[in-house]
């Protein structure tokens, strides 16, 4: 199966952002190939930089839906190729559920599609903004410890 045309990949990526904003994490994970990769080259303290496979993605990203409310802008596409490479920038108006802390995030995503599924999603964002919204690095680490204890 070949990748969809570039315009369809743009629509699929925009749809993925709507799923995240609507906290439909399982549907978002279903956009990935079974062995798909989600990578954060600059993760927040305590978070993995790479997850592979739908099960790992669902386990990690469920917390995203529970702990964050976000409204994404329409993506600006810098490249979309016939062989399934997409590069897009967008912003998010974000609120942490636990603290009510708000922040504005800028994202750059490099996504590789294979057979119409996300094979590799590399997401660049500033982790210090979310930690600041949590009350700073110490408060962030305390919140992670509390989450780990259940």
Buried (B, 14 or more C-beta within 10 A) or exposed (E): EEBBEBEEBBEBBBEBBEBBBEBEBEBBBBBBBEEBBBBBEEBBEBEEEEBBBBEBBBEBBBEEBEBBBBEBEEBEBEEBEEEBBBBBBBBBBBBBEBBEBEBEBEBBBBBBBBEBBBBBBBBBBBBBBBBBBBBEEEBBBEBBEEEEEE
